């Protein structure tokens, strides 16, 4: 299959031949190989895994969100507003940012934008923690 | 009965606000040198003005989503 993986500030892959991608869809994680049925999916904050041809372990990126479009011709376009390699995630920053967000959440007014922002920070940091092997709650 | 939607919609946020916040959370948790390289991605600015009767109004610099009314 062919992968195009783009961020606003950088093209990570353009017409790359890969064997599979595992996509963190908002409705659930799913894998795409050649001849996959066409599909449009919103992404959640989670891990995108790219399996290169003739390589063992997948290349992993943590994406903040975005969209994945799989076309009938085995081309998949993935656009994300931000992505970092898992190796570039700082585990102590994730833990401390999660704790700050949790405090902000409990002290914010119920249903307020501030509480929603704290919840977004909690959920994204929790997902990053899961991706790098931390169990944050 | 609760509307089946996301918590951020219920709090009055748009998808743009939601995904911008999630992107900042990812950048804030990055290690150096990635963190410095990505820091600039949080910033944006543009000038906006309202036209009335064929006349361009005063330009206002928008550098946060709240100023854009989103």
N, CA and C atoms of all chains as a GROMACS GRO file, in nm:
protein
  621
    1UNK      N    1   0.085  -0.117   0.000
    1UNK     CA    2   0.000   0.000   0.000
    1UNK      C    3   0.090   0.124   0.000
    2UNK      N    4   0.028   0.236  -0.035
    2UNK     CA    5   0.102   0.362  -0.043
    2UNK      C    6   0.055   0.452   0.070
    3UNK      N    7   0.150   0.512   0.139
    3UNK     CA    8   0.117   0.598   0.252
    3UNK      C    9   0.162   0.741   0.227
    4UNK      N   10   0.071   0.834   0.251
    4UNK     CA   11   0.105   0.976   0.259
    4UNK      C   12   0.073   1.018   0.401
    5UNK      N   13   0.174   1.066   0.474
    5UNK     CA   14   0.155   1.104   0.614
    5UNK      C   15   0.207   1.246   0.628
    6UNK      N   16   0.115   1.340   0.654
    6UNK     CA   17   0.149   1.481   0.654
    6UNK      C   18   0.107   1.552   0.781
    7UNK      N   19   0.194   1.645   0.822
    7UNK     CA   20   0.162   1.739   0.930
    7UNK      C   21   0.160   1.877   0.865
    8UNK      N   22   0.102   1.977   0.933
    8UNK     CA   23   0.098   2.109   0.869
    8UNK      C   24   0.237   2.163   0.835
    9UNK      N   25   0.335   2.131   0.920
    9UNK     CA   26   0.468   2.189   0.906
    9UNK      C   27   0.568   2.094   0.842
   10UNK      N   28   0.528   1.972   0.813
   10UNK     CA   29   0.625   1.872   0.766
   10UNK      C   30   0.554   1.758   0.693
   11UNK      N   31   0.616   1.711   0.584
   11UNK     CA   32   0.568   1.587   0.520
   11UNK      C   33   0.655   1.475   0.574
   12UNK      N   34   0.595   1.381   0.643
   12UNK     CA   35   0.673   1.270   0.697
   12UNK      C   36   0.691   1.161   0.592
   13UNK      N   37   0.584   1.122   0.525
   13UNK     CA   38   0.594   1.027   0.416
   13UNK      C   39   0.512   1.074   0.296
   14UNK      N   40   0.573   1.066   0.179
   14UNK     CA   41   0.501   1.099   0.056
   14UNK      C   42   0.515   0.981  -0.039
   15UNK      N   43   0.404   0.918  -0.070
   15UNK     CA   44   0.399   0.802  -0.161
   15UNK      C   45   0.496   0.693  -0.118
   16UNK      N   46   0.500   0.667   0.013
   16UNK     CA   47   0.588   0.562   0.065
   16UNK      C   48   0.519   0.427   0.050
   17UNK      N   49   0.595   0.325   0.008
   17UNK     CA   50   0.540   0.189  -0.002
   17UNK      C   51   0.561   0.122   0.133
   18UNK      N   52   0.450   0.090   0.198
   18UNK     CA   53   0.459   0.024   0.329
   18UNK      C   54   0.371  -0.100   0.324
   19UNK      N   55   0.390  -0.190   0.422
   19UNK     CA   56   0.307  -0.311   0.415
   19UNK      C   57   0.177  -0.294   0.493
   20UNK      N   58   0.180  -0.213   0.600
   20UNK     CA   59   0.058  -0.197   0.680
   20UNK      C   60   0.070  -0.071   0.765
   21UNK      N   61  -0.045  -0.009   0.795
   21UNK     CA   62  -0.046   0.093   0.899
   21UNK      C   63  -0.156   0.056   0.998
   22UNK      N   64  -0.130   0.082   1.125
   22UNK     CA   65  -0.234   0.064   1.227
   22UNK      C   66  -0.270   0.204   1.274
   23UNK      N   67  -0.397   0.237   1.259
   23UNK     CA   68  -0.446   0.374   1.272
   23UNK      C   69  -0.528   0.389   1.400
   24UNK      N   70  -0.501   0.492   1.480
   24UNK     CA   71  -0.580   0.512   1.602
   24UNK      C   72  -0.711   0.587   1.572
   25UNK      N   73  -0.808   0.515   1.519
   25UNK     CA   74  -0.936   0.578   1.487
   25UNK      C   75  -1.011   0.619   1.612
   26UNK      N   76  -1.088   0.725   1.604
   26UNK     CA   77  -1.167   0.772   1.719
   26UNK      C   78  -1.268   0.666   1.761
   27UNK      N   79  -1.317   0.587   1.665
   27UNK     CA   80  -1.414   0.482   1.695
   27UNK      C   81  -1.346   0.348   1.721
   28UNK      N   82  -1.213   0.348   1.720
   28UNK     CA   83  -1.140   0.225   1.746
   28UNK      C   84  -1.019   0.214   1.656
   29UNK      N   85  -0.921   0.136   1.702
   29UNK     CA   86  -0.797   0.117   1.627
   29UNK      C   87  -0.823   0.019   1.515
   30UNK      N   88  -0.761   0.040   1.398
   30UNK     CA   89  -0.780  -0.056   1.289
   30UNK      C   90  -0.654  -0.059   1.203
   31UNK      N   91  -0.638  -0.169   1.131
   31UNK     CA   92  -0.522  -0.186   1.044
   31UNK      C   93  -0.563  -0.171   0.899
   32UNK      N   94  -0.469  -0.117   0.819
   32UNK     CA   95  -0.493  -0.100   0.675
   32UNK      C   96  -0.381  -0.168   0.600
   33UNK      N   97  -0.414  -0.258   0.509
   33UNK     CA   98  -0.316  -0.316   0.417
   33UNK      C   99  -0.366  -0.285   0.275
   34UNK      N  100  -0.293  -0.336   0.176
   34UNK     CA  101  -0.335  -0.313   0.037
   34UNK      C  102  -0.477  -0.365   0.017
   35UNK      N  103  -0.550  -0.300  -0.070
   35UNK     CA  104  -0.688  -0.338  -0.107
   35UNK      C  105  -0.788  -0.323   0.007
   36UNK      N  106  -0.756  -0.245   0.106
   36UNK     CA  107  -0.852  -0.221   0.214
   36UNK      C  108  -0.972  -0.145   0.156
   37UNK      N  109  -1.090  -0.169   0.211
   37UNK     CA  110  -1.210  -0.098   0.168
   37UNK      C  111  -1.189   0.052   0.194
   38UNK      N  112  -1.238   0.139   0.105
   38UNK     CA  113  -1.222   0.283   0.130
   38UNK      C  114  -1.284   0.323   0.263
   39UNK      N  115  -1.219   0.414   0.332
   39UNK     CA  116  -1.262   0.448   0.467
   39UNK      C  117  -1.212   0.587   0.503
   40UNK      N  118  -1.298   0.664   0.568
   40UNK     CA  119  -1.256   0.793   0.623
   40UNK      C  120  -1.272   0.782   0.774
   41UNK      N  121  -1.170   0.814   0.847
   41UNK     CA  122  -1.180   0.804   0.993
   41UNK      C  123  -1.120   0.927   1.059
   42UNK      N  124  -1.191   0.977   1.162
   42UNK     CA  125  -1.131   1.077   1.249
   42UNK      C  126  -1.036   1.003   1.342
   43UNK      N  127  -0.924   1.064   1.376
   43UNK     CA  128  -0.828   0.999   1.464
   43UNK      C  129  -0.841   1.052   1.606
   44UNK      N  130  -0.808   0.966   1.701
   44UNK     CA  131  -0.800   1.012   1.840
   44UNK      C  132  -0.652   1.029   1.872
   45UNK      N  133  -0.624   1.088   1.988
   45UNK     CA  134  -0.486   1.100   2.033
   45UNK      C  135  -0.439   0.958   2.063
   46UNK      N  136  -0.341   0.911   1.990
   46UNK     CA  137  -0.298   0.772   2.006
   46UNK      C  138  -0.182   0.742   1.915
   47UNK      N  139  -0.150   0.612   1.908
   47UNK     CA  140  -0.029   0.569   1.836
   47UNK      C  141  -0.062   0.526   1.694
   48UNK      N  142   0.013   0.581   1.600
   48UNK     CA  143   0.006   0.540   1.460
   48UNK      C  144   0.126   0.449   1.436
   49UNK      N  145   0.102   0.327   1.389
   49UNK     CA  146   0.213   0.233   1.365
   49UNK      C  147   0.229   0.210   1.215
   50UNK      N  148   0.352   0.226   1.168
   50UNK     CA  149   0.380   0.209   1.024
   50UNK      C  150   0.472   0.088   1.009
   51UNK      N  151   0.423  -0.014   0.940
   51UNK     CA  152   0.501  -0.135   0.916
   51UNK      C  153   0.563  -0.124   0.777
   52UNK      N  154   0.693  -0.106   0.775
   52UNK     CA  155   0.761  -0.095   0.646
   52UNK      C  156   0.781  -0.233   0.586
   53UNK      N  157   0.793  -0.238   0.452
   53UNK     CA  158   0.817  -0.366   0.385
   53UNK      C  159   0.954  -0.417   0.428
   54UNK      N  160   0.968  -0.546   0.449
   54UNK     CA  161   1.094  -0.609   0.489
   54UNK      C  162   1.151  -0.557   0.620
   55UNK      N  163   1.068  -0.505   0.707
   55UNK     CA  164   1.120  -0.460   0.838
   55UNK      C  165   1.037  -0.526   0.946
   56UNK      N  166   1.096  -0.546   1.063
   56UNK     CA  167   1.028  -0.616   1.173
   56UNK      C  168   0.935  -0.524   1.250
   57UNK      N  169   0.997  -0.449   1.344
   57UNK     CA  170   0.916  -0.364   1.431
   57UNK      C  171   0.859  -0.244   1.356
   58UNK      N  172   0.735  -0.204   1.392
   58UNK     CA  173   0.679  -0.086   1.324
   58UNK      C  174   0.742   0.043   1.375
   59UNK      N  175   0.734   0.146   1.291
   59UNK     CA  176   0.774   0.279   1.330
   59UNK      C  177   0.652   0.342   1.399
   60UNK      N  178   0.670   0.399   1.517
   60UNK     CA  179   0.553   0.447   1.592
   60UNK      C  180   0.557   0.598   1.613
   61UNK      N  181   0.444   0.662   1.585
   61UNK     CA  182   0.426   0.804   1.610
   61UNK      C  183   0.308   0.821   1.703
   62UNK      N  184   0.318   0.918   1.795
   62UNK     CA  185   0.200   0.955   1.873
   62UNK      C  186   0.138   1.074   1.802
   63UNK      N  187   0.012   1.060   1.763
   63UNK     CA  188  -0.056   1.169   1.692
   63UNK      C  189  -0.158   1.235   1.785
   64UNK      N  190  -0.175   1.367   1.770
   64UNK     CA  191  -0.267   1.442   1.855
   64UNK      C  192  -0.412   1.428   1.808
   65UNK      N  193  -0.430   1.384   1.684
   65UNK     CA  194  -0.565   1.375   1.626
   65UNK      C  195  -0.548   1.380   1.475
   66UNK      N  196  -0.652   1.421   1.405
   66UNK     CA  197  -0.642   1.433   1.260
   66UNK      C  198  -0.738   1.340   1.189
   67UNK      N  199  -0.707   1.309   1.064
   67UNK     CA  200  -0.796   1.225   0.984
   67UNK      C  201  -0.716   1.130   0.897
   68UNK      N  202  -0.773   1.012   0.872
   68UNK     CA  203  -0.712   0.916   0.783
   68UNK      C  204  -0.812   0.881   0.673
   69UNK      N  205  -0.765   0.891   0.548
   69UNK     CA  206  -0.852   0.856   0.435
   69UNK      C  207  -0.786   0.744   0.358
   70UNK      N  208  -0.854   0.629   0.349
   70UNK     CA  209  -0.805   0.516   0.269
   70UNK      C  210  -0.887   0.512   0.142
   71UNK      N  211  -0.815   0.514   0.028
   71UNK     CA  212  -0.882   0.520  -0.102
   71UNK      C  213  -0.887   0.383  -0.167
   72UNK      N  214  -0.968   0.372  -0.272
   72UNK     CA  215  -0.989   0.242  -0.338
   72UNK      C  216  -0.863   0.191  -0.407
   73UNK      N  217  -0.766   0.279  -0.433
   73UNK     CA  218  -0.644   0.237  -0.503
   73UNK      C  219  -0.530   0.205  -0.407
   74UNK      N  220  -0.563   0.167  -0.283
   74UNK     CA  221  -0.462   0.130  -0.182
   74UNK      C  222  -0.370   0.245  -0.142
   75UNK      N  223  -0.419   0.367  -0.159
   75UNK     CA  224  -0.344   0.483  -0.108
   75UNK      C  225  -0.413   0.529   0.020
   76UNK      N  226  -0.335   0.552   0.122
   76UNK     CA  227  -0.391   0.605   0.248
   76UNK      C  228  -0.326   0.740   0.276
   77UNK      N  229  -0.411   0.841   0.300
   77UNK     CA  230  -0.365   0.975   0.335
   77UNK      C  231  -0.394   0.997   0.482
   78UNK      N  232  -0.290   1.028   0.557
   78UNK     CA  233  -0.310   1.056   0.700
   78UNK      C  234  -0.260   1.198   0.725
   79UNK      N  235  -0.349   1.283   0.777
   79UNK     CA  236  -0.312   1.422   0.808
   79UNK      C  237  -0.337   1.445   0.956
   80UNK      N  238  -0.233   1.492   1.024
   80UNK     CA  239  -0.245   1.514   1.168
   80UNK      C  240  -0.196   1.655   1.200
   81UNK      N  241  -0.256   1.721   1.300
   81UNK     CA  242  -0.209   1.855   1.335
   81UNK      C  243  -0.074   1.852   1.405
   82UNK      N  244  -0.042   1.741   1.470
   82UNK     CA  245   0.088   1.727   1.536
   82UNK      C  246   0.115   1.578   1.557
   83UNK      N  247   0.241   1.540   1.548
   83UNK     CA  248   0.282   1.402   1.576
   83UNK      C  249   0.426   1.404   1.623
   84UNK      N  250   0.458   1.315   1.717
   84UNK     CA  251   0.597   1.300   1.760
   84UNK      C  252   0.627   1.151   1.763
   85UNK      N  253   0.752   1.115   1.743
   85UNK     CA  254   0.792   0.974   1.756
   85UNK      C  255   0.782   0.938   1.904
   86UNK      N  256   0.748   0.814   1.933
   86UNK     CA  257   0.735   0.772   2.073
   86UNK      C  258   0.865   0.796   2.150
   87UNK      N  259   0.979   0.777   2.081
   87UNK     CA  260   1.110   0.798   2.144
   87UNK      C  261   1.132   0.942   2.187
   88UNK      N  262   1.055   1.035   2.129
   88UNK     CA  263   1.071   1.177   2.161
   88UNK      C  264   0.977   1.223   2.272
   89UNK      N  265   0.905   1.130   2.335
   89UNK     CA  266   0.814   1.169   2.443
   89UNK      C  267   0.890   1.160   2.575
   90UNK      N  268   0.878   1.266   2.656
   90UNK     CA  269   0.947   1.275   2.785
   90UNK      C  270   0.852   1.221   2.893
   91UNK      N  271   0.886   1.105   2.952
   91UNK     CA  272   0.791   1.040   3.043
   91UNK      C  273   0.768   1.122   3.170
   92UNK      N  274   0.870   1.194   3.219
   92UNK     CA  275   0.846   1.272   3.341
   92UNK      C  276   0.757   1.391   3.311
   93UNK      N  277   0.770   1.449   3.191
   93UNK     CA  278   0.682   1.561   3.153
   93UNK      C  279   0.538   1.512   3.141
   94UNK      N  280   0.520   1.391   3.084
   94UNK     CA  281   0.385   1.336   3.070
   94UNK      C  282   0.322   1.318   3.208
   95UNK      N  283   0.394   1.259   3.302
   95UNK     CA  284   0.340   1.237   3.438
   95UNK      C  285   0.306   1.369   3.504
   96UNK      N  286   0.398   1.466   3.498
   96UNK     CA  287   0.370   1.590   3.570
   96UNK      C  288   0.260   1.671   3.501
   97UNK      N  289   0.257   1.669   3.368
   97UNK     CA  290   0.149   1.742   3.298
   97UNK      C  291   0.014   1.677   3.327
   98UNK      N  292   0.014   1.543   3.340
   98UNK     CA  293  -0.111   1.474   3.373
   98UNK      C  294  -0.160   1.515   3.511
   99UNK      N  295  -0.068   1.520   3.608
   99UNK     CA  296  -0.107   1.558   3.744
   99UNK      C  297  -0.158   1.702   3.748
  100UNK      N  298  -0.092   1.793   3.677
  100UNK     CA  299  -0.138   1.934   3.674
  100UNK      C  300  -0.277   1.943   3.613
  101UNK      N  301  -0.297   1.865   3.507
  101UNK     CA  302  -0.427   1.869   3.439
  101UNK      C  303  -0.536   1.814   3.529
  102UNK      N  304  -0.501   1.709   3.605
  102UNK     CA  305  -0.599   1.648   3.696
  102UNK      C  306  -0.639   1.750   3.803
  103UNK      N  307  -0.540   1.824   3.856
  103UNK     CA  308  -0.571   1.926   3.956
  103UNK      C  309  -0.658   2.037   3.898
  104UNK      N  310  -0.623   2.078   3.776
  104UNK     CA  311  -0.700   2.183   3.710
  104UNK      C  312  -0.844   2.136   3.686
  105UNK      N  313  -0.859   2.008   3.654
  105UNK     CA  314  -0.992   1.952   3.628
  105UNK      C  315  -1.078   1.956   3.753
  106UNK      N  316  -1.022   1.912   3.865
  106UNK     CA  317  -1.102   1.906   3.988
  106UNK      C  318  -1.135   2.045   4.040
  107UNK      N  319  -1.046   2.144   4.015
  107UNK     CA  320  -1.075   2.277   4.068
  107UNK      C  321  -1.158   2.362   3.972
  108UNK      N  322  -1.180   2.315   3.850
  108UNK     CA  323  -1.259   2.396   3.755
  108UNK      C  324  -1.408   2.375   3.777
  109UNK      N  325  -1.485   2.473   3.730
  109UNK     CA  326  -1.632   2.466   3.740
  109UNK      C  327  -1.683   2.360   3.643
  110UNK      N  328  -1.779   2.280   3.688
  110UNK     CA  329  -1.836   2.173   3.606
  110UNK      C  330  -1.895   2.227   3.475
  111UNK      N  331  -1.858   2.166   3.366
  111UNK     CA  332  -1.915   2.205   3.236
  111UNK      C  333  -1.850   2.328   3.175
  112UNK      N  334  -1.747   2.382   3.241
  112UNK     CA  335  -1.683   2.503   3.187
  112UNK      C  336  -1.580   2.466   3.081
  113UNK      N  337  -1.541   2.567   3.001
  113UNK     CA  338  -1.437   2.545   2.900
  113UNK      C  339  -1.305   2.509   2.968
  114UNK      N  340  -1.279   2.570   3.084
  114UNK     CA  341  -1.154   2.541   3.156
  114UNK      C  342  -1.149   2.394   3.197
  115UNK      N  343  -1.264   2.341   3.238
  115UNK     CA  344  -1.267   2.199   3.277
  115UNK      C  345  -1.248   2.110   3.155
  116UNK      N  346  -1.310   2.150   3.042
  116UNK     CA  347  -1.294   2.072   2.919
  116UNK      C  348  -1.148   2.073   2.874
  117UNK      N  349  -1.082   2.191   2.885
  117UNK     CA  350  -0.941   2.199   2.846
  117UNK      C  351  -0.855   2.109   2.934
  118UNK      N  352  -0.885   2.109   3.065
  118UNK     CA  353  -0.810   2.022   3.156
  118UNK      C  354  -0.835   1.876   3.122
  119UNK      N  355  -0.957   1.844   3.082
  119UNK     CA  356  -0.989   1.705   3.048
  119UNK      C  357  -0.916   1.663   2.922
  120UNK      N  358  -0.905   1.754   2.825
  120UNK     CA  359  -0.829   1.723   2.703
  120UNK      C  360  -0.684   1.695   2.740
  121UNK      N  361  -0.626   1.782   2.826
  121UNK     CA  362  -0.487   1.762   2.867
  121UNK      C  363  -0.470   1.628   2.938
  122UNK      N  364  -0.567   1.594   3.024
  122UNK     CA  365  -0.560   1.466   3.097
  122UNK      C  366  -0.564   1.350   3.000
  123UNK      N  367  -0.660   1.354   2.907
  123UNK     CA  368  -0.679   1.240   2.816
  123UNK      C  369  -0.560   1.224   2.722
  124UNK      N  370  -0.506   1.333   2.672
  124UNK     CA  371  -0.392   1.322   2.580
  124UNK      C  372  -0.269   1.272   2.656
  125UNK      N  373  -0.246   1.324   2.776
  125UNK     CA  374  -0.130   1.278   2.853
  125UNK      C  375  -0.147   1.134   2.898
  126UNK      N  376  -0.271   1.096   2.932
  126UNK     CA  377  -0.295   0.957   2.968
  126UNK      C  378  -0.265   0.866   2.849
  127UNK      N  379  -0.308   0.907   2.729
  127UNK     CA  380  -0.284   0.826   2.609
  127UNK      C  381  -0.135   0.819   2.578
  128UNK      N  382  -0.062   0.932   2.597
  128UNK     CA  383   0.084   0.928   2.577
  128UNK      C  384   0.148   0.836   2.679
  129UNK      N  385   0.099   0.843   2.804
  129UNK     CA  386   0.153   0.755   2.908
  129UNK      C  387   0.135   0.609   2.870
  130UNK      N  388   0.015   0.573   2.824
  130UNK     CA  389  -0.011   0.435   2.781
  130UNK      C  390   0.084   0.395   2.670
  131UNK      N  391   0.108   0.488   2.577
  131UNK     CA  392   0.193   0.457   2.462
  131UNK      C  393   0.337   0.428   2.504
  132UNK      N  394   0.383   0.493   2.613
  132UNK     CA  395   0.523   0.473   2.653
  132UNK      C  396   0.535   0.384   2.776
  133UNK      N  397   0.424   0.323   2.818
  133UNK     CA  398   0.432   0.224   2.926
  133UNK      C  399   0.404   0.278   3.065
  134UNK      N  400   0.348   0.400   3.076
  134UNK     CA  401   0.310   0.450   3.208
  134UNK      C  402   0.163   0.422   3.229
  135UNK      N  403   0.123   0.404   3.357
  135UNK     CA  404  -0.019   0.382   3.386
  135UNK      C  405  -0.068   0.501   3.467
  136UNK      N  406  -0.126   0.600   3.399
  136UNK     CA  407  -0.168   0.722   3.467
  136UNK      C  408  -0.317   0.721   3.492
  137UNK      N  409  -0.359   0.754   3.615
  137UNK     CA  410  -0.502   0.757   3.643
  137UNK      C  411  -0.541   0.874   3.731
  138UNK      N  412  -3.266   1.385   2.842
  138UNK     CA  413  -3.169   1.288   2.790
  138UNK      C  414  -3.048   1.362   2.736
  139UNK      N  415  -2.927   1.316   2.767
  139UNK     CA  416  -2.805   1.384   2.724
  139UNK      C  417  -2.789   1.374   2.573
  140UNK      N  418  -2.740   1.482   2.512
  140UNK     CA  419  -2.712   1.480   2.367
  140UNK      C  420  -2.591   1.391   2.344
  141UNK      N  421  -2.599   1.297   2.250
  141UNK     CA  422  -2.483   1.211   2.227
  141UNK      C  423  -2.376   1.287   2.151
  142UNK      N  424  -2.284   1.345   2.224
  142UNK     CA  425  -2.176   1.420   2.160
  142UNK      C  426  -2.056   1.418   2.254
  143UNK      N  427  -1.954   1.493   2.220
  143UNK     CA  428  -1.830   1.490   2.298
  143UNK      C  429  -1.836   1.593   2.412
  144UNK      N  430  -1.752   1.569   2.512
  144UNK     CA  431  -1.752   1.659   2.629
  144UNK      C  432  -1.711   1.800   2.589
  145UNK      N  433  -1.621   1.810   2.488
  145UNK     CA  434  -1.574   1.944   2.452
  145UNK      C  435  -1.681   2.022   2.376
  146UNK      N  436  -1.766   1.952   2.301
  146UNK     CA  437  -1.877   2.021   2.234
  146UNK      C  438  -1.974   2.075   2.337
  147UNK      N  439  -2.001   1.993   2.438
  147UNK     CA  440  -2.094   2.033   2.544
  147UNK      C  441  -2.041   2.155   2.619
  148UNK      N  442  -1.907   2.167   2.627
  148UNK     CA  443  -1.848   2.282   2.696
  148UNK      C  444  -1.838   2.403   2.604
  149UNK      N  445  -1.886   2.391   2.481
  149UNK     CA  446  -1.888   2.505   2.389
  149UNK      C  447  -1.764   2.518   2.301
  150UNK      N  448  -1.679   2.413   2.299
  150UNK     CA  449  -1.558   2.420   2.215
  150UNK      C  450  -1.588   2.367   2.075
  151UNK      N  451  -1.510   2.417   1.978
  151UNK     CA  452  -1.521   2.364   1.842
  151UNK      C  453  -1.412   2.257   1.823
  152UNK      N  454  -1.421   2.181   1.713
  152UNK     CA  455  -1.319   2.080   1.685
  152UNK      C  456  -1.182   2.145   1.674
  153UNK      N  457  -1.176   2.265   1.612
  153UNK     CA  458  -1.047   2.335   1.596
  153UNK      C  459  -0.985   2.362   1.732
  154UNK      N  460  -1.066   2.412   1.825
  154UNK     CA  461  -1.014   2.440   1.960
  154UNK      C  462  -0.967   2.311   2.026
  155UNK      N  463  -1.046   2.204   2.010
  155UNK     CA  464  -1.013   2.075   2.072
  155UNK      C  465  -0.880   2.022   2.019
  156UNK      N  466  -0.865   2.016   1.888
  156UNK     CA  467  -0.746   1.953   1.831
  156UNK      C  468  -0.623   2.042   1.851
  157UNK      N  469  -0.643   2.175   1.858
  157UNK     CA  470  -0.531   2.267   1.888
  157UNK      C  471  -0.481   2.244   2.030
  158UNK      N  472  -0.573   2.226   2.122
  158UNK     CA  473  -0.535   2.199   2.261
  158UNK      C  474  -0.463   2.064   2.273
  159UNK      N  475  -0.515   1.963   2.204
  159UNK     CA  476  -0.452   1.829   2.208
  159UNK      C  477  -0.311   1.837   2.149
  160UNK      N  478  -0.293   1.914   2.041
  160UNK     CA  479  -0.161   1.928   1.978
  160UNK      C  480  -0.063   1.996   2.073
  161UNK      N  481  -0.109   2.098   2.145
  161UNK     CA  482  -0.021   2.164   2.244
  161UNK      C  483   0.018   2.068   2.354
  162UNK      N  484  -0.075   1.983   2.396
  162UNK     CA  485  -0.044   1.886   2.502
  162UNK      C  486   0.066   1.791   2.456
  163UNK      N  487   0.062   1.751   2.329
  163UNK     CA  488   0.166   1.661   2.275
  163UNK      C  489   0.300   1.735   2.270
  164UNK      N  490   0.299   1.859   2.222
  164UNK     CA  491   0.426   1.935   2.213
  164UNK      C  492   0.487   1.957   2.350
  165UNK      N  493   0.404   1.984   2.451
  165UNK     CA  494   0.455   2.012   2.585
  165UNK      C  495   0.519   1.890   2.649
  166UNK      N  496   0.488   1.772   2.597
  166UNK     CA  497   0.544   1.650   2.656
  166UNK      C  498   0.662   1.596   2.576
  167UNK      N  499   0.708   1.672   2.477
  167UNK     CA  500   0.818   1.623   2.394
  167UNK      C  501   0.952   1.648   2.462
  168UNK      N  502   1.051   1.562   2.429
  168UNK     CA  503   1.188   1.580   2.479
  168UNK      C  504   1.259   1.680   2.389
  169UNK      N  505   1.366   1.740   2.441
  169UNK     CA  506   1.455   1.817   2.352
  169UNK      C  507   1.528   1.716   2.262
  170UNK      N  508   1.571   1.749   2.142
  170UNK     CA  509   1.550   1.875   2.072
  170UNK      C  510   1.414   1.890   2.005
  171UNK      N  511   1.332   1.781   2.005
  171UNK     CA  512   1.202   1.788   1.937
  171UNK      C  513   1.115   1.902   1.993
  172UNK      N  514   1.121   1.920   2.126
  172UNK     CA  515   1.033   2.019   2.190
  172UNK      C  516   1.059   2.160   2.137
  173UNK      N  517   1.185   2.200   2.127
  173UNK     CA  518   1.217   2.335   2.076
  173UNK      C  519   1.177   2.349   1.931
  174UNK      N  520   1.201   2.240   1.856
  174UNK     CA  521   1.170   2.243   1.713
  174UNK      C  522   1.019   2.260   1.692
  175UNK      N  523   0.938   2.198   1.778
  175UNK     CA  524   0.794   2.202   1.760
  175UNK      C  525   0.728   2.323   1.826
  176UNK      N  526   0.801   2.393   1.914
  176UNK     CA  527   0.739   2.502   1.992
  176UNK      C  528   0.675   2.606   1.903
  177UNK      N  529   0.741   2.636   1.791
  177UNK     CA  530   0.688   2.739   1.701
  177UNK      C  531   0.555   2.700   1.640
  178UNK      N  532   0.521   2.570   1.639
  178UNK     CA  533   0.396   2.527   1.577
  178UNK      C  534   0.273   2.574   1.653
  179UNK      N  535   0.291   2.608   1.782
  179UNK     CA  536   0.176   2.654   1.860
  179UNK      C  537   0.138   2.797   1.823
  180UNK      N  538   0.231   2.869   1.761
  180UNK     CA  539   0.207   3.012   1.738
  180UNK      C  540   0.147   3.034   1.600
  181UNK      N  541   0.060   3.133   1.593
  181UNK     CA  542   0.009   3.177   1.464
  181UNK      C  543  -0.035   3.321   1.480
  182UNK      N  544  -0.041   3.395   1.373
  182UNK     CA  545  -0.105   3.526   1.382
  182UNK      C  546  -0.145   3.572   1.244
  183UNK      N  547  -0.249   3.648   1.237
  183UNK     CA  548  -0.292   3.710   1.112
  183UNK      C  549  -0.367   3.836   1.148
  184UNK      N  550  -0.381   3.924   1.050
  184UNK     CA  551  -0.458   4.047   1.070
  184UNK      C  552  -0.597   4.029   1.013
  185UNK      N  553  -0.698   4.071   1.088
  185UNK     CA  554  -0.836   4.060   1.042
  185UNK      C  555  -0.899   4.199   1.046
  186UNK      N  556  -0.985   4.226   0.947
  186UNK     CA  557  -1.060   4.352   0.952
  186UNK      C  558  -1.200   4.328   0.898
  187UNK      N  559  -1.293   4.409   0.942
  187UNK     CA  560  -1.433   4.398   0.898
  187UNK      C  561  -1.457   4.505   0.792
  188UNK      N  562  -1.514   4.462   0.681
  188UNK     CA  563  -1.548   4.558   0.575
  188UNK      C  564  -1.694   4.602   0.593
  189UNK      N  565  -1.715   4.734   0.584
  189UNK     CA  566  -1.854   4.784   0.590
  189UNK      C  567  -1.873   4.888   0.483
  190UNK      N  568  -1.973   4.867   0.399
  190UNK     CA  569  -2.003   4.965   0.294
  190UNK      C  570  -1.886   4.986   0.200
  191UNK      N  571  -1.809   4.881   0.174
  191UNK     CA  572  -1.696   4.892   0.081
  191UNK      C  573  -1.572   4.954   0.142
  192UNK      N  574  -1.575   4.978   0.272
  192UNK     CA  575  -1.459   5.039   0.338
  192UNK      C  576  -1.401   4.938   0.437
  193UNK      N  577  -1.268   4.919   0.427
  193UNK     CA  578  -1.204   4.825   0.519
  193UNK      C  579  -1.190   4.889   0.655
  194UNK      N  580  -1.230   4.814   0.759
  194UNK     CA  581  -1.220   4.866   0.895
  194UNK      C  582  -1.080   4.847   0.950
  195UNK      N  583  -1.066   4.876   1.077
  195UNK     CA  584  -0.936   4.868   1.145
  195UNK      C  585  -0.887   4.723   1.150
  196UNK      N  586  -0.757   4.705   1.124
  196UNK     CA  587  -0.700   4.569   1.130
  196UNK      C  588  -0.670   4.534   1.274
  197UNK      N  589  -0.708   4.413   1.308
  197UNK     CA  590  -0.683   4.362   1.444
  197UNK      C  591  -0.595   4.238   1.431
  198UNK      N  592  -0.491   4.230   1.512
  198UNK     CA  593  -0.406   4.111   1.504
  198UNK      C  594  -0.469   3.998   1.586
  199UNK      N  595  -0.483   3.882   1.522
  199UNK     CA  596  -0.540   3.765   1.591
  199UNK      C  597  -0.425   3.669   1.616
  200UNK      N  598  -0.392   3.643   1.742
  200UNK     CA  599  -0.287   3.545   1.769
  200UNK      C  600  -0.328   3.439   1.871
  201UNK      N  601  -0.454   3.442   1.912
  201UNK     CA  602  -0.511   3.333   1.991
  201UNK      C  603  -0.653   3.308   1.939
  202UNK      N  604  -0.696   3.182   1.950
  202UNK     CA  605  -0.828   3.146   1.894
  202UNK      C  606  -0.941   3.227   1.955
  203UNK      N  607  -0.927   3.263   2.082
  203UNK     CA  608  -1.036   3.336   2.147
  203UNK      C  609  -1.059   3.472   2.081
  204UNK      N  610  -0.952   3.534   2.030
  204UNK     CA  611  -0.970   3.664   1.963
  204UNK      C  612  -1.043   3.648   1.830
  205UNK      N  613  -1.036   3.529   1.774
  205UNK     CA  614  -1.103   3.506   1.646
  205UNK      C  615  -1.249   3.467   1.667
  206UNK      N  616  -1.288   3.454   1.793
  206UNK     CA  617  -1.426   3.419   1.822
  206UNK      C  618  -1.458   3.273   1.796
  207UNK      N  619  -1.354   3.189   1.791
  207UNK     CA  620  -1.375   3.045   1.766
  207UNK      C  621  -1.366   2.974   1.900
   0.00000   0.00000   0.00000
